[in-house]
Amino acid sequence: MCGIAGFISSTQRDGAAMVRSLHHRGPDANGAFSAEAYGKQLFLGHARLSLIDITDAGRQPMLTADQRIALVFNGEIYNFQDLRARFCADYSFRSATDTEVLLALYKRMGLQCLQHLNGDFAVAILDQDRGKMLLIRDRVGVKPLYFWRSGDDLVFGSEIKALLAGGVAPVLATENLQRFFVFKYVPGNDTLFRGVHR
């Protein structure tokens, strides 16, 4: 399962609390990466459920050697071994994870790597060279990914409770209550919290 969380913020948020709120999704380990760029605080956090490579080499956030690209990942890429052999034969891997294959593919191809992925996943990529934070879900949207944005601030996580732990105020979106009671969920990208989307 695993859980991811993070933010780009003009003020410091409690990234450690965000990761702690996801402990039940990944009780085997947790990790964090933080930086400052463009006057913003940047954070990526991960709660790990170890499945493919249970060694410490598989811990996240996973970074390129120059630490300019950082990635947190929840899910599975079913064809990662084929992609590793096809596109990354010359890459020096430290782990046997699909996460590191995704990192290598992104570094090599940018977002074009997505067209090769077969799996279900939610991923956040902090690309300091391009000045971007990318939030990506698989085509069907199997793995959860929630986000809140206000101005230039962005807070995200695998569960809404991670956003709340990061300082997002829980304001009820009363306009979504009727749909929730009818369908037992809120259709579309909205949630029961104002400003929180999936």
N, C-alpha and C positions, 0 to 999 in steps of 0.2 A: 504494500500500500504506500507508505512514505507520505510525507507532507512537506510542502514548500511554502515559504513566506518571504516577504521583502518589501522594500520601499525605496522611493526617491523622495526626499523631503527637505524642505527648507529649515525644519527644526529636527532635533534628535528625537527619534521614537525608540520604544523599547523592543528592539529586535529579539533579545533573549526571551522576553515574555511571549512574543509571537511564536517562537520555536517551541517553547514549553507548552503552549496551548495545543500543539499538535503532537505531543509525546505519544498519545495512544495510536497514532498513525504510523509512527516509526520509533519503537522503543529501543532499538539496538544501538543507535548513536545519533548525535546531532552535531551540526557544524554551522559556521557562520563566516561570512566575508563582508567586510565593511570598508568603505573608502569615502573620500570626499572629492567631488569634481564639480566644476561650474557653480560653486557656491552651494551645492546640495549634499546632503548626507545620503549615501548609497548603502543598501544592505541586502544581502541574500542569506536566507537561512534554510536549513534542511533538517527534518526528523527522519531518520533512516530505518527502514525495515530491510535488513540484509537478505538478499535472495540469490543473486547471480554470482557476485564476488563478495564473499563475506569478510575478506581481509580489510585492513585499514586503507589499502590502496583504492578501494571503492567508495571511500567517504566523499561526501559533498559538503559544501560547494566544490565543484571541480573547476580548476583553472588551467589556462594555457601556461606554458613555461614562463612567459614574460608577464603573467598575471594581468594581462590587459583584457582578457575575456574570461568571465566567470559564469558558471551555469549551475542551476539546481533543477532537478528532474524528478517527476513522479510518474511512474508507469512502466511500460515495457515496449521496446522496439523488437518485434519478433524476428526481423531479418537483419539484425545488427551484425551477426557473424559474416553473412554474405557481403554486407556493405563494407565491413572492415577489410575483407579480402579483396574486394573489387576496387575500392577507392583509397584505401589507407595502408597498402602493403608496405610503404616506405616510412610509415609513422612509428615512432618509438612509444609503445603503450606501456603504462605503469600498472594497469589493471586489466581485468577481463570483463569489464562492465559495458553495457549498452550506453551508459551515460558518457563514458570517455569516447566511444565511437561517435556519438552525436556531437560532442565538443570538437573532435577532429574534423568531422564533416562540415560543421558550421565554419570553422576556421578556414577550411579549404574552399568551400562553395558559397558561403553566406546562406541566405534564406533559400537558395535553390536546392539545398540539401533536403528540404521538407518533401519534395516530390518523390524522393526515394524511400521515405520511411513507411513501414507497415507496422502499425501498433496502436496502442492507446496510451496517451501521455498528456501531461501538462508540464510545461517547461518555462523557465525564466532565464534569459540570457542577458547579462550585462556586458555590453560591448563598448569599452571605453575608447577604442580607436574610432568607432563610428559615432560615439556620443549617444548611444541608444540603450534603452532597456526594452527587451522584447518579451512579450507574454504570448505563449503559443499553446494551443490545444490541438489534439488530434481532430480529424475531420468530423467525426461523429460527436465529439465532446464527451467521451466516456469519463475521463478524469476531471474532477472538479477544480475550478479556478475562479476565485472571486476577486473583484477589485473595486477600489474606491478612488476617485480622482477629484481633486479640487485645485484649479489653477495648474501649476506645474508639479504639484504633489501627487504621488501615486502610492497606494498601499495595496498589497495583494496577498493572497494566501489560499491554501487548499480548502480552508473552511472559514466561515465568517468570523468565528471566534478569534482567529488569528488577527483579523483586521481590527477587531475591538480591542485586543491586547496591544495593538500598535497605536491606539489612541483615536480610532474612528468612533465618533459618537453614535450610539444605537438609537436612531430616530425611526419610529415605525412609519412605514409607507402605507398609510391607511387606504390609499387608492388601490392597493393590491390585495386587500383583505378579502374582498368578495371572490376574486379569482382563486385565492388560496383555499377558501372554504368549499368552492365548487370542485376544484381539480386536485386538492390536497398538495399543491405546489403552485408556484407562480410561473405561468408559461412565459416563454421569451427569455430575455436576458436580465429581467428585473428580479428583485428579491423582496422580502418583507422589510428590508431596511433601506431607507431613503439614501440614494446615492451609491448603494452597493449593487454591483452588477456581476453577472457571471458570463 
